[in-house]
Structures are given as C-alpha cells and as structure tokens.
Amino acid sequence: MKSKQTYLLALLSAFLLWLAWPPMPFTTPLLLIGLVPLFIAFDAIAGNNAKKQGKRIFLTAGLTFLVWNTASIYWVYNAISAYNGWAVAVPVSLIPYGLGALLMTFAFWLYYRLGKYVNKKIAYLGLIAFYITLEYLQQTWDLAFPWMTLGNGLAGMHQLAQWYDHTGIYGGSLWILVSNILAFEAYKKLKSQTGYLRFRTLAIWALVVIIPIGISLTKYFKAEQKGTPSNVVVVQPNIDPYQKLENIPPAEQIRILTHLSDSIGQPNTEYFIWPETAIPNYADEDRIRSNTDFISLQSFLSKYKNGTLITGIESIKIYQDKKTITTKFDNQSGIYFDNFNTAMQVENSANVQFYHKSKLVPGVEKMPFPKVFSFLDGVFAQLGGTVGGWGWQDKPSVLYAQSGIGVAPVVCYESLWGDWIGEQVKDGAQFIAIITNDGWWGNTTGKDQHMMYAKLRAIETHRDIARSANTGISCFINQRGDVTQSTKWWTRTALKANINLNDEITFYVKSGDVIAKIFSVLAIILALIIPYRKWVKK
C-alpha cells in the first residue's frame, strides 16, 4: 500500500472520530470503529519492508489525531483571535491543537515499537495502557487539557455511559479502544480466513459492544431520581464578556442579575446560581462585608428567607509578604496580593464562603510549571504580573448553607475533572453548581461540548447539576445525565427547577480514576520492555 493510501485511511479515521464527537447527534457509536482505518494503515505499513517504518507510523497517526483534534476544538482560535488578531491566534492555537494530538500519536508509536518485541496481545495491551496514560497526563500536568479524552465522546449519547458511575470517563476510553482493536481483528479475519472461524472475532467484538450498551440502557431506564427536592434558580444575564469588564458598570450588571432572579424566584427558593465572574469588581475577601456590591447582594437575598446565592466574582486576598508562588506586588500601594476566579456563597447571615477556581486554563489563567520558572518572578513583577498567574486552592471544598445543604462549586473548566468533583461529593456535596462564561468562544460547538460533558459528571456522581452560563447554555441536568431544562445561546433569561439533593456515594466517587492509575503503572512497565529488548538483552 502506497503512502498516499495510508494517509487517506488516516484521514478517514479522523473524519469518523470527528463525526462521532459531541455535539454531533446520534453518531456516537462511530467511536467504536473510528480507529479501524488507522489500524489498517498501520498493518499495511508494518507489512512493507521499506525503511523508516517508525517515521511513517508516526506521521500517519499524527495526521489522524491532528485533523481530529483541530476539527473538534477549532473554537479555541475564536477566543485567542478576539483580543490578539489572527497573526497571533494562528500560532498560539497550534498548541492546544497539536499537543494533545502529539500525545495520542506518541501512544500509537510506542505501540508500534513494543510490537517489535512482544506478541500481538501484549502489544495491544500496551496500546491501551499508553493511550490512557497519556490521556491521564493531559488531566494531571500543568499543560492540562483533557477536552479530547476518548471517554468524553459518550457525552453525545449519555444513555450509553450510565456505567460511568463505576468507571468514570477512562472506562469509556478503555471500551472504545478495545472495541476498535477487536473490530480491526475481526476485519482481518473476515478477509483472510474461511469457514465459521472467520466470524469468531466478529462475535467477540459484538459482545464487547452489546453487553456494555445493554447494561447502560438497563441502568438508564431503571434509574430513580433520589433525594429531597430543593427549588433552585439559574440565571443567564447574557452580558458580552468582552464588554463586561470595562464598559458595563458592576452595579448595572448586578441590577440585571437581581431582576432576572426576582422574575422567577419563589418564597421557597433555596438557591440562586449566577455565572462565572458575574461580579467583575476585584473584591477584598477579608473586607467583603463592607463591599458595596456585597451589600447589594444581601439586600436582594433579604426577600428570600431560606435563600442562598452562589455567584462568580473576581476576588483578592492581601498579604504582608509573598505568601504564595502566585502572589503579586503592587508598587503603588506597596501590598502583596493574590487574585482569584472565585465562587462566593452569600446568605441571609454574616456567613460568607469562598471557593477559588483550582483547575486553571494553562497560559490564560496560569503559567505552566510555575515552580520551574520561579526564577523569572522578578521579570514578571516588573510587568505587573507573576509566573503563577491567578491564585488557586490546592484541594476541593464544599459550600455549606445554613440549612445544612452542601454544594459542589465548579468553575468553568473544572467541569472536565470527574475525580475532583468526586472529592467534593465525597465531602458532602448534595448537588453540583457549575458557573461558567462560555461567551469567549462565540456561537461555536465549544459551548455545546462544554455543557454536554457536564452530563457525565451527573452520571458519575448521581448528583443533579444546576448550570449557570453567562451567555448560554444554562441548564438543569438530572442524575442520569438528562438535560431537563436549558436556555438558548445569547439570550437573557433565567430558569427554575426542583432538583434532588442526593447523599448516595457511587463506586466512582469512592475509587476515583483508578482505571487510569492502574494503566499508568502498566504503561511504565511495558514501555521499559522496549529499551530492555533493544539494548540490554541484545
């Protein structure tokens, strides 16, 4: 098979994966066979005795994953170009487009290298381990961008992912990889063998596909919405994110938010959820009770006896010295401070609670590897910044109302971290409040993907979700991942619903991303076979 043909097969895989990816409707099952053309290309390359097979393998896989990633997250360019223009946006966008693709490609290249020294079954095991390990790396290191984790793809048809309450998204990645491997092997057997044995692998593949689907659909249709009801309002103020920080006074924004809340609030409403950075003023957390915006919020809440407000706010903490790696120094006032992307909880009492966004966007909210680059802190200080970027908190936390209700506050990007939210649920969160501002991306599929991924968090934790997005999509999601109410993009509105407060702890919440951790250990062991067989044993 010529190079041109293998590259066409690589592009076919990219197309199938893109077609199966959220928010495409009804095409999710294509993920279970989307990699088969790429495996066919690999098989053709490996069967050719030409030189530089490793290079061809790398380039072929790289083409698939670069095209698939870029087509699925093209909207990243929108957010960058809005402030910086196309000349800056094009090269900077290549980082998220290319880095994830590079890691996926590396997993397939390692599989090729391992296959030279072990039998086919161990090589396939290595591929699964390498791929999931590098997905897990995309979730855990300072360049984290777990958007394209294979298991996220089932958000398009969440009815097939009900067993995520045991496995999380890495169970989905495992299922998709195993299905593609078996589908490729079934294709080879059908081509090369005769008689009934040629259908054996196909039958095994069918079972691997059908059994998890059957289990999931059974769980879906038998699922009960557990817990006690609570009346919750989510607000979508629809304020242009590129104007809200400079052109619209904070008092006007608060007026819009309170008006929308009052328009559907009830005497028994227990929670109002406002979006990320709904209060755009930098507020000193230690002096918050004297802040004029805070006083306005308490005045609004006074109409609701049992009401609690969770809102996004940009907050600061002032120190006597450089307390954290993200601490900045203001030359004019002579103070040290941290600024945070915060979820603040306000009640009809003096009690105020803060949660600082912890999963920060690399390069935008946080300089990757700040400890490594700490020697540059003096240079950044001269520019009014720091190597750390925004501040963050190291451990997840829960916001508790005076009624005893526990809420998992999730700020924007954090909704991709199932294990982080699982820790909040383990610590007592009875529902999940997602606050976000997806307007940076414009009316693209990015906002739809972000909302759909939240469905997986509901399934993993068996928690209802109230999602407030500045420009949309705001919604309510029940414990089996159904969107029960939602808003339209770029509309000013509010929604209310009686959600369920659940105390059940799922297996996934107890165990976290154990699948990814097990495969990470296995990947290291299998990867060591390559240098051992190549140099040590030789």
Secondary structure, 3 states (H helix, E strand, C coil): CCHHHHHHHHHHHHHHHHHHCCCCCCCHHHHHCCCHHHHHHHHHHHCCCCCCHHHHHHHHHHHHHHHHHHHHCCCHHHHHHHHHCHHHHHHHHHHHHHHHHHHHHHHHHHHHHHHCCCCHHHHHHHHHHHHHHHHHHHHHCCCCCHHHCHHHHHHHHHHHCCCHHHHCHHHHHHHHHHHHHHHHHHHHHHHHCCCHHHHHHHHHHHHHHHHHHHHHHHHHHHCCCCCEEEEEEEEECCCCCCCCCCCCCHHHHHHHHHHHHHHHCCCCEEEEECCCCCEEEEEEHHHHHHCHHHHHHHHHHCCCCCCEEEEEEEEEEEECCCCCCCCEEECCCCEEEEEEEEEEEEECCCCEEEEECCCCCECCCECCCCCCCHHHHHHHHHCCCCCCCCCCCCCCCCEECCCCCEEEEEEHHHHHCHHHHHHHHHCCCCEEEEEECHHHHCCCHHHHHHHHHHHHHHHHHCCCEEEEECCCCCEEECCCCCEEEECCCCCCEEEEEEEEECCCCCHHHHHCCHHHHHHHHHHHHHHHHHHHHHHHCC
